[in-house]
Amino acid sequence: MDKDIDIIIYGATGFTGQLCVKYFQSLVTTAKWAIAGRNQEKLRKVAEENLAEVEILIADSNDEVALDNLTLRARVILSTAGPFHRYGSKLVASCVKNNTHYVDITGENFWVKGLIENHHEEAARKGIRIIPSCGFDSIPSDLGTFFAAKSLGKPIKRIESFHSYEGGASGGTLETMFSMGELDLGDDLTNPFLLNPEDSYSNEQKQLSGDRVGISKKPEIKAWSGPFIMATANTRVVRRSEALLALRQESYGSNFTYQEHAYHKSWLSAVSSLLLTGLSVLVLLSPLKRLVKPFLPKPGEGPSEAVQENGWFDCKFIAESEDGTKSVFNMHGKGDPGYKVTSKLVSECALCLIEDIEELPGGREYGGVLTSASGLGHSLISRLTKAGIDFKGPL
């Protein structure tokens, strides 16, 4: 069967899925897109509310035949249907089987590890780009680091990022966090090189890549650093990017290391955040989660339109070159980062695989379980810049 649809948005009735539909409907694009999910009536309602005259396709995440019907027709699948360890595995397998590129918004690294083990070699052989973590997890970290390293044009010893943002939470994301707390993930939670190819890091890199980061003053950005709750997800993606780029002789630098922090304007703010982060982790990993869960948004619920419009994210990067000089870079975007910005990021990733395929890093035949930096690179930076995401530096 010839592929007759450029992009299928899978999970289009979820909170983020609906925002992707809204985003696509706002664009001027020749790409042909469709929406898919489990419930015909809900999908039809999403299409009507967004005045989207698109094809509606039905496929349960466990129905391999129905999923094949999607991936046989689509050039790219954009999935927002999480938790991905519950609903994503058979969809990705179908994409690899039927030569379909794939992007999603997962922050579930333990699941991505399984994708690498099961599909990287076949996807690489076929030239299929499977690119998880294309939302706020983990494009600001991954693509911002790539931008900083490539802008300097010389070997980089270390990059540290510092994140601040304002936005809301959705029931779907909270459900993912609670479901992860119920799994026995063992060393997968604490391994800083969980997503790296085998033998792709040194003892020196391992010693300088721990998750435990304290509070410290950062004069380069006139701020204080503290623990960032998303760092354990994002850092693994950045380290995989560097390892994959190194395989193409495009390494950031020998023994490159990366760590991630929250950005605070004062010491008191950093201390308060440290205590709040510790409390949040305690709730997620203990029976206390059963007490708080009823009071939090349910799957399908999310921040109001006002919160989405007034939100923002800002990431600062301190890049230390191998010659000892330090430079500061910045990535900034308007809109609630977890949902409004995330829908923009993942949508532009999908469009990048359609409209910029000839210019993508590694050449048209490059594939595997990749990252935004290794699989989309400068083409995605260009797209996001036009879409209102700012990349600046060195400052």
C-alpha positions in Angstrom: 0.0 0.0 0.0 1.3 3.4 -0.9 1.4 5.8 2.0 -1.3 8.5 1.5 -1.2 10.4 4.8 1.8 12.5 5.9 1.1 12.7 9.6 -1.4 10.9 11.9 -2.0 12.4 15.3 -2.5 9.4 17.6 -4.3 10.1 20.9 -6.0 13.1 19.5 -8.7 13.2 22.2 -6.3 13.6 25.1 -5.5 17.1 26.4 -2.2 17.4 24.5 -3.5 15.6 21.5 -6.3 18.2 21.2 -3.7 21.0 21.4 -1.8 19.3 18.5 -5.0 19.2 16.4 -5.5 22.9 17.2 -1.9 23.7 16.3 -2.1 21.8 13.0 -5.3 23.5 12.1 -3.7 26.9 12.6 -0.9 26.2 10.2 -0.5 26.9 6.5 0.9 23.6 5.4 0.5 21.2 2.4 1.1 18.2 4.7 -1.9 15.9 4.7 -2.8 15.0 8.3 -5.4 12.9 10.1 -6.4 12.0 13.6 -6.6 8.7 15.4 -7.5 7.1 18.7 -9.9 4.6 20.3 -13.2 6.5 20.3 -14.9 7.5 17.1 -17.4 9.8 18.7 -14.8 11.7 20.8 -12.5 12.0 17.7 -15.4 13.4 15.7 -16.1 16.0 18.4 -12.4 17.1 18.4 -12.5 17.5 14.7 -15.7 19.5 14.8 -14.6 21.8 17.6 -11.4 22.7 15.7 -13.2 22.9 12.3 -10.8 20.3 11.0 -11.9 18.5 7.9 -9.6 15.5 8.4 -9.9 11.8 8.2 -10.7 10.0 11.4 -9.1 6.6 12.0 -9.8 4.1 14.8 -7.1 2.0 16.5 -6.8 0.6 20.0 -3.2 0.6 21.4 -3.4 -3.2 21.8 -5.0 -3.9 18.3 -2.0 -4.8 16.2 -4.0 -5.1 13.0 -5.6 -1.7 13.5 -2.3 -0.1 14.3 -0.8 -1.6 11.1 -3.6 0.0 9.2 -2.4 3.4 10.5 1.3 2.9 10.0 0.8 1.4 6.5 -0.8 4.7 5.4 1.2 7.2 7.5 4.7 8.6 6.8 4.9 9.9 10.4 3.0 9.0 13.6 2.8 11.7 16.2 1.7 10.1 19.5 0.4 11.9 22.6 -1.2 8.7 24.1 0.5 8.1 27.4 1.5 6.6 29.8 3.6 5.3 26.9 4.7 2.2 28.7 1.1 1.2 28.7 -0.1 2.4 25.3 3.0 3.0 23.1 5.0 -0.2 22.6 2.9 -1.9 19.9 2.5 1.4 18.0 6.2 1.9 17.8 6.7 -1.8 16.8 4.2 -1.2 14.0 6.0 1.9 12.9 9.3 0.1 12.5 7.6 -2.9 10.8 5.9 -0.6 8.2 8.6 2.0 7.6 6.9 4.9 9.4 8.8 7.6 11.3 7.6 8.3 14.9 7.6 11.2 17.4 6.1 11.4 20.9 6.1 13.4 24.2 7.2 10.7 26.6 9.4 11.3 29.6 9.5 7.6 30.5 13.2 6.8 29.9 12.8 3.2 31.1 10.3 2.6 28.3 12.6 4.3 25.8 15.4 2.0 26.9 13.2 -0.9 25.8 12.6 0.7 22.4 16.3 1.0 21.9 16.8 -2.7 22.8 13.9 -3.9 20.6 14.0 -1.6 17.6 17.1 0.5 17.2 19.0 -1.8 15.0 16.1 -2.5 12.7 15.1 1.1 12.5 18.7 2.1 11.7 18.9 -0.5 9.0 15.6 0.7 7.4 16.3 4.4 7.8 13.3 5.0 10.1 13.6 7.7 12.7 12.0 6.8 16.0 12.3 10.0 18.1 10.7 9.9 21.6 10.7 12.8 24.1 9.8 15.6 21.7 7.9 17.8 24.2 9.1 19.9 27.1 10.6 16.5 28.0 13.2 16.9 26.6 13.7 19.3 23.7 14.7 22.4 25.6 17.5 20.4 27.3 18.5 18.4 24.3 18.2 21.0 21.5 19.4 23.8 23.7 22.6 21.9 24.5 23.1 21.0 20.8 22.6 24.7 19.9 25.2 25.8 22.4 27.8 23.2 21.5 27.5 23.7 17.8 27.4 27.5 18.0 30.8 27.6 19.6 32.4 25.4 17.0 35.1 24.0 19.2 35.4 21.1 21.6 33.2 21.4 24.7 34.2 20.0 28.1 30.9 20.5 29.9 27.5 22.1 29.7 25.1 22.8 32.6 21.5 24.0 32.0 19.3 26.0 34.3 15.5 25.8 33.9 12.7 28.1 35.0 9.1 28.0 33.8 5.5 28.8 34.6 2.5 26.7 33.7 0.0 24.1 34.8 -0.4 20.3 35.1 -2.6 17.9 33.2 -4.2 14.7 34.5 -2.4 12.7 31.9 1.1 13.7 33.0 0.2 13.2 36.7 -1.2 9.7 35.8 2.1 8.9 34.1 4.1 10.0 37.2 1.9 8.0 39.6 2.0 4.9 37.3 5.8 5.1 37.2 5.9 5.2 41.0 4.1 1.8 41.0 6.7 0.1 38.9 9.8 -1.7 40.1 12.3 0.1 37.9 15.5 -0.8 39.9 18.7 0.7 38.5 16.8 2.3 35.5 15.9 5.3 37.7 19.5 6.0 38.9 21.6 5.1 35.8 22.8 8.4 34.3 23.7 6.6 31.0 20.5 4.5 30.8 20.0 5.4 27.1 23.6 5.4 26.0 25.0 2.8 23.6 27.2 0.3 25.3 30.8 1.4 26.1 30.0 5.0 25.0 31.2 6.8 28.2 34.3 6.9 30.3 34.9 6.6 34.1 35.5 10.3 34.2 32.2 11.1 32.5 30.4 8.7 34.9 31.9 10.5 38.0 30.8 13.9 36.7 27.2 12.9 35.7 25.5 12.1 38.9 21.9 13.1 39.6 22.6 14.6 43.0 23.1 18.3 42.5 23.0 20.7 45.4 22.4 24.4 45.8 25.2 26.7 44.4 25.8 30.2 43.2 26.3 30.6 39.5 27.9 34.1 38.8 27.9 33.5 35.0 24.0 33.8 35.0 23.6 35.8 38.3 21.5 33.1 39.9 21.4 30.1 42.2 21.0 26.5 41.1 18.9 23.8 42.7 17.5 20.4 41.9 15.2 20.2 38.8 12.5 17.5 39.1 12.7 16.7 35.3 16.5 16.4 35.2 16.5 12.6 35.6 14.5 12.4 32.4 16.2 15.1 30.4 19.9 14.4 31.2 19.7 10.8 29.8 18.4 12.1 26.5 21.2 14.7 26.2 23.8 12.1 26.9 22.3 9.8 24.3 22.4 12.6 21.8 26.1 13.2 22.3 26.9 9.5 22.0 24.9 9.1 18.8 26.6 12.3 17.4 30.0 10.9 18.3 29.2 7.8 16.2 28.9 10.2 13.3 32.2 11.9 14.3 30.2 15.0 15.5 30.9 14.7 19.2 30.5 17.8 21.4 33.9 17.0 22.9 36.0 14.2 24.3 34.7 13.3 27.8 31.8 15.8 27.5 29.6 15.9 30.5 26.1 17.4 31.1 24.1 18.2 34.2 20.8 20.0 34.7 19.4 22.3 37.4 16.6 24.6 38.3 17.2 28.3 38.0 16.6 30.5 41.1 17.1 34.2 41.6 17.9 33.9 45.3 19.3 31.4 47.8 16.0 31.3 49.7 14.1 30.3 46.5 16.6 27.5 45.9 16.3 26.2 49.4 12.4 26.3 49.3 12.4 24.5 45.9 14.8 21.8 47.3 12.4 21.1 50.2 9.4 21.1 47.8 11.1 18.7 45.4 12.0 16.3 48.2 8.3 16.4 49.4 7.1 15.7 45.8 9.4 12.7 45.4 8.3 11.4 48.8 4.6 11.6 47.8 5.2 9.8 44.5 7.2 7.0 46.0 5.0 6.3 49.1 1.4 5.4 50.0 0.8 9.2 50.4 0.0 9.4 46.7 -3.3 7.7 47.3 -4.3 10.6 49.6 -3.4 13.4 47.2 -4.5 11.7 43.9 -8.2 12.4 44.3 -7.6 16.2 44.5 -5.5 16.4 41.4 -6.6 16.7 37.7 -7.8 13.6 36.0 -6.6 12.2 32.6 -8.0 14.5 29.9 -8.0 17.5 32.2 -5.4 20.3 32.1 -4.6 23.9 32.6 -7.1 26.7 31.6 -6.7 28.7 28.4 -5.4 31.6 30.5 -2.7 29.5 32.1 -1.7 28.1 28.7 -1.4 31.6 27.2 0.4 33.2 30.1 2.9 30.4 30.7 6.6 30.4 29.6 9.8 28.5 29.8 13.4 29.7 29.9 16.6 27.7 29.8 20.1 29.0 30.3 23.2 27.1 29.4 26.8 27.5 30.6 29.1 25.9 28.1 32.7 25.3 29.2 35.1 24.7 26.2 38.0 22.4 26.5 40.2 25.5 26.4 38.6 26.7 29.7 36.5 29.5 28.4 32.8 29.7 29.5 29.9 31.0 27.4 26.2 31.5 28.2 23.3 30.6 25.9 19.6 30.9 26.2 16.4 29.2 24.9 13.0 30.7 25.6 9.4 30.2 24.6 6.0 31.7 25.5 3.0 29.6 26.5 2.4 26.9 29.1 5.5 24.6 28.6 3.9 21.2 29.4 1.0 21.6 27.0 0.9 24.6 24.7 4.6 24.6 24.0 4.8 20.8 24.1 2.1 20.5 21.4 4.1 23.0 19.2 7.4 21.2 19.8 6.1 17.7 18.9 4.1 19.0 15.9 7.1 20.8 14.5 9.1 17.6 14.9 6.6 15.7 12.9 6.5 18.3 10.2 10.3 18.4 10.1 10.2 14.7 9.2 7.9 15.5 6.2 9.0 18.9 5.0 12.7 18.8 5.8 13.5 15.2 5.3 16.2 15.8 2.7 18.2 18.2 5.0 18.0 16.1 8.2 21.3 15.1 9.9 22.9 11.8 8.9 21.3 11.9 5.5 18.0 10.5 4.3 18.9 6.9 5.1 19.8 7.6 8.7 17.6 6.0 11.3 17.3 4.3 14.7 15.8 5.2 18.1 17.1 8.8 18.1 16.8 12.1 19.8 15.7 15.6 18.7 19.3 16.7 18.5 20.7 13.6 16.7 17.7 13.0 14.4 16.5 16.6 13.6 19.3 19.0 14.6 19.6 22.3 12.9 16.5 21.8 10.8 14.4 21.6 13.9 16.1 24.7 15.4 15.2 26.6 12.2 11.6 25.5 12.4 11.2 26.3 16.1 12.8 29.7 15.6 10.1 30.5 12.9 7.5 29.2 15.3 8.5 31.7 18.1 11.0 29.7 20.1 14.1 31.9 20.7 17.7 30.5 20.6 20.3 33.1 21.7 24.0 33.1 22.3 26.7 33.3 23.1 25.5 36.2 25.3 
